[in-house]
Amino acid sequence: MIDFTLSKSQGAARDYAHQVAMEEMRPISLECDRTEKIPDSFFWNMQRRFWAGAAGQARMQAQEEEEKQDNVLSILSQEEMAWGDAALSTAIPGPGLAAPPILSQGTPEQQMKFLGPYMDGQLHWGALALTEPGIGSDVAGMSTTAVLEGDEWVLNGHKHYITNGARADLVVTFATIDKNLGREGIRPFVVPQGTPGFVVGRIEEKMGLRASQTAELIFENCRIPKDHLLSGRESSKKAGFKAAMGTLDATRPMVGALAVGIARAAYETTCQWVQQELPKGFPSHKRREIEQELEETRQELEMARLLVWRAAWMADRRIPNSKEASICKAYAGGLVMKVTAAGVRITAPGENSESRQLLQKWFRDAKVFDIFEGTAQIQRLVIARRLFPEVDIP
Ligand SMILES: Cc1cc2nc3c(=O)[nH]c(=O)nc-3n(C[C@H](O)[C@H](O)[C@H](O)COP(=O)(O)OP(=O)(O)OC[C@H]3O[C@@H](n4cnc5c(N)ncnc54)[C@H](O)[C@@H]3O)c2cc1C
């Protein structure tokens, strides 16, 4: 039996995130985009609201509902917050992308050690470092190395484009323990901020998601304790690569939800503009064409949301969801570019109002949804490999 109604906790999480998006994100969205800076007051408000506020209550209620729904709760919130501002939503304090590999690959002791400090009421972030210059899609070609010397792992290498990389208290970094092993040599390591040999390099200036921090990280003879290797759950050779890919299966629906949130914001703003700001004397047949286009967009938004929900629902039940995660990410990533571009085009005849400035910002923000967590081409490869397992797709 399929049920599309949201449970009490799911509805509460979504409503709360929407309220946060309206009160804390939209009002500072354009300014943060312009300056590429986020005020400290935003971080503290988010800390208070998400770690102590109603979101926490929603999670407690979710536990009472006795159904595992972390992924569904997360995508419901992500859509609302991206509706507010996707760049700001990536900067909310918390372990962020570091959490999935720690939860899936860490021992209970490692989970407590690395995630416990996030509950202390202070500002903490986490980050995930997979991508290297020239090695984003082809994770198996990773060149950052980890060598065991006595009781320590020694890391050497270079990562880039790492979200929250410069402010993270810890970074889950993927490195190879033996390049000859290809993907089977890859392992996840937890590197705390301030470890000697761990250096933050350049912060990227970007076209979109400008307020989101994207950093270069360098490891030069960076020594971490032996037990910072996350491989407690599975000792098989493929565990490290599976951790990397498993992380993407959990995070792609979240990225899909962010894309749906921006697309929905652009759709609503464009509809409002047509209703309220369309210049006087605008030809009625052209208005009808725009309305038809917006009606189609509405259908596509619903489709994208359902694809995201399905992938997250499967993740909560530990049903293998690589194909579904890629489908939702590819579809929502394409849709957000289409909807924001249409918004900019449709509203072009108007004054330089706030709604037009927001549409232009969302148009710039949209592009990265075609790139991070795997480009559209890579999503198609993942989908094709699962649809046609008998064909050798490189
Ligand atoms: C704002 C932002 C935030 C990011 N945050 C993070 C983060 O927190 N952590 C992290 O690890 N990474 C992060 N990334 C990196 C992102 O995941 C990579 O940029 C992405 O995976 C693409 O990798 P690449 O840039 O090396 O491109 P490449 O892999 O070099 O790809 C270049 C082009 O070649 C195509 N291509 C590559 N291989 C194939 C193939 N086999 N078949 C067909 N086409 C192919 C790609 O589709 C693309 O069009 C972030 C990137 C951005 C822009």
The ligand as a Tripos MOL2 file, in Angstrom:
@<TRIPOS>MOLECULE
LIG
   53    58     1     0     0
SMALL
NO_CHARGES

@<TRIPOS>ATOM
      1 C1         29.5700   24.3900   -5.4510 C.3       1 LIG1
      2 C2         30.2000   23.0320   -5.4220 C.ar      1 LIG1
      3 C3         30.2440   22.3190   -4.2190 C.ar      1 LIG1
      4 C4         30.8570   21.0560   -4.1710 C.ar      1 LIG1
      5 N1         30.9270   20.3990   -2.9680 N.ar      1 LIG1
      6 C5         31.6470   19.2370   -2.8800 C.ar      1 LIG1
      7 C6         31.8790   18.5960   -1.6140 C.ar      1 LIG1
      8 O1         31.4000   19.0550   -0.5620 O.2       1 LIG1
      9 N2         32.6520   17.4800   -1.5970 N.ar      1 LIG1
     10 C7         33.1950   16.9310   -2.7070 C.ar      1 LIG1
     11 O2         33.8890   15.9280   -2.6150 O.2       1 LIG1
     12 N3         32.9960   17.4990   -3.9340 N.ar      1 LIG1
     13 C8         32.2430   18.6420   -4.0420 C.ar      1 LIG1
     14 N4         32.0490   19.2460   -5.2720 N.ar      1 LIG1
     15 C9         32.6620   18.6590   -6.4580 C.3       1 LIG1
     16 C10        31.6530   18.0400   -7.4250 C.3       1 LIG1
     17 O3         31.0920   16.8830   -6.8470 O.3       1 LIG1
     18 C11        32.4280   17.7490   -8.7250 C.3       1 LIG1
     19 O4         32.7210   18.9940   -9.3220 O.3       1 LIG1
     20 C12        31.6260   16.8830   -9.6740 C.3       1 LIG1
     21 O5         31.5430   15.5750   -9.1830 O.3       1 LIG1
     22 C13        32.2710   16.8460  -11.0790 C.3       1 LIG1
     23 O6         33.6100   16.5060  -10.9930 O.3       1 LIG1
     24 P1         34.7310   17.3640  -11.7440 P.3       1 LIG1
     25 O7         34.4950   18.7980  -11.4310 O.co2     1 LIG1
     26 O8         36.0740   16.7970  -11.4300 O.co2     1 LIG1
     27 O9         34.4160   17.1490  -13.2880 O.3       1 LIG1
     28 P2         34.9060   15.9400  -14.1910 P.3       1 LIG1
     29 O10        34.6840   14.6470  -13.5020 O.co2     1 LIG1
     30 O11        36.2960   16.2220  -14.6560 O.co2     1 LIG1
     31 O12        33.8930   16.0450  -15.4060 O.3       1 LIG1
     32 C14        34.0280   17.0300  -16.4280 C.3       1 LIG1
     33 C15        32.9820   16.7430  -17.5100 C.3       1 LIG1
     34 O13        33.2080   15.4260  -18.0850 O.3       1 LIG1
     35 C16        32.0250   14.6390  -17.9740 C.3       1 LIG1
     36 N5         32.3890   13.2350  -17.7240 N.ar      1 LIG1
     37 C17        33.3100   12.7690  -16.8200 C.ar      1 LIG1
     38 N6         33.3700   11.4180  -16.8760 N.ar      1 LIG1
     39 C18        32.4780   11.0250  -17.8190 C.ar      1 LIG1
     40 C19        32.0670    9.7520  -18.3320 C.ar      1 LIG1
     41 N7         32.5900    8.6100  -17.8700 N.pl3     1 LIG1
     42 N8         31.1140    9.7420  -19.3000 N.ar      1 LIG1
     43 C20        30.5480   10.8940  -19.7700 C.ar      1 LIG1
     44 N9         30.9030   12.1430  -19.3260 N.ar      1 LIG1
     45 C21        31.8470   12.1870  -18.3640 C.ar      1 LIG1
     46 C22        31.2670   15.2200  -16.7980 C.3       1 LIG1
     47 O14        29.8840   14.9530  -16.8910 O.3       1 LIG1
     48 C23        31.5510   16.7130  -16.9620 C.3       1 LIG1
     49 O15        30.6760   17.2740  -17.9030 O.3       1 LIG1
     50 C24        31.4160   20.4890   -5.3500 C.ar      1 LIG1
     51 C25        31.3470   21.2030   -6.5660 C.ar      1 LIG1
     52 C26        30.7650   22.4490   -6.6110 C.ar      1 LIG1
     53 C27        30.7390   23.1790   -7.9210 C.3       1 LIG1
@<TRIPOS>BOND
     1     1     2 1
     2     2     3 ar
     3     2    52 ar
     4     3     4 ar
     5     4     5 ar
     6     4    50 ar
     7     5     6 ar
     8     6     7 ar
     9     6    13 1
    10     7     8 2
    11     7     9 ar
    12     9    10 ar
    13    10    11 2
    14    10    12 ar
    15    12    13 ar
    16    13    14 ar
    17    14    15 1
    18    14    50 ar
    19    15    16 1
    20    16    17 1
    21    16    18 1
    22    18    19 1
    23    18    20 1
    24    20    21 1
    25    20    22 1
    26    22    23 1
    27    23    24 1
    28    24    25 2
    29    24    26 1
    30    24    27 1
    31    27    28 1
    32    28    29 2
    33    28    30 1
    34    28    31 1
    35    31    32 1
    36    32    33 1
    37    33    34 1
    38    33    48 1
    39    34    35 1
    40    35    36 1
    41    35    46 1
    42    36    37 ar
    43    36    45 ar
    44    37    38 ar
    45    38    39 ar
    46    39    40 ar
    47    39    45 ar
    48    40    41 1
    49    40    42 ar
    50    42    43 ar
    51    43    44 ar
    52    44    45 ar
    53    46    47 1
    54    46    48 1
    55    48    49 1
    56    50    51 ar
    57    51    52 ar
    58    52    53 1
@<TRIPOS>SUBSTRUCTURE
     1 LIG1         1 GROUP 0 **** ****
